[in-house]
Amino acid sequence: MTKESKFIPIIMTVNGITLTQGQCDTIRVALMAFSIDLDANGLGDNEGSKEMVKRYKAAIRAITDIL
């Protein structure tokens, strides 16, 4: 017996406005693209830039874990 996957829509609200599923998907894809770009290019070689990359990556992981 296979387990059926159930689609659970993402619901996001920005400034009191509920986004459409397409808008939510766009945000999810943009976050993943930003994460990939951070891995590939970073934000610079100084310590402040490296710290920002770590913080952005942590925030992206926290958000995508919810999605």
N, C-alpha and C positions, 0 to 999 in steps of 0.2 A: 504494500500500500504506500503510495507516495503522499507526501504532505503537500497540500495545496498552499501556494503562496497567496497571501491576501494583500491587495493594494491598500495601503493606508496613506491617504492624501496628506501632504505637508500643508500646514496652515501657518502663515506668517502674517503678522500685523506690524505695519510701519507707520508711526505717527497716527495711530488710530484707524488706519485704512487696511483692511484685509486684502492681501494680494491674491491674484488668480493663481491657479496651479502652474500655468506657464511662467508667470513672474517668479514664483518660488523655485521652479526648475532652473530658471536663468540665474538666480542668485547662487544656487548650489553649484552649477557648472562654473560660474565666475570664481567662486571660492576655490574650487579644485584647480582651475587654470592658474590662479594666483599662487597656489601652493606649489604647483609644478614649476612655475617661473622662479619662485623663491629658491627651490632646490637647484635649478639649473644656473641661475644668475646671481642669486643673493641680492643684497642692497649696497654692497661695498665691502672693502677690506678692513675698515677700522672696527674697533671693538663695539662702538655704538651701533653700527649697522648690523653686525653679527648678532647683537643682543635683540635688536628689533626683529630680525628674521626668526629667532627663537620664540619671541612673544607672539608674532603673527602666526607661526606654525602651531603654537599651543592653542591660540584662539580658534584657528580654523579646525583643529582636531576636536575641540570642545563643541563647536557648532555642528560639524558633520556627524559627530556621535549622536546628537539629538535628531538629526535628519534621518 
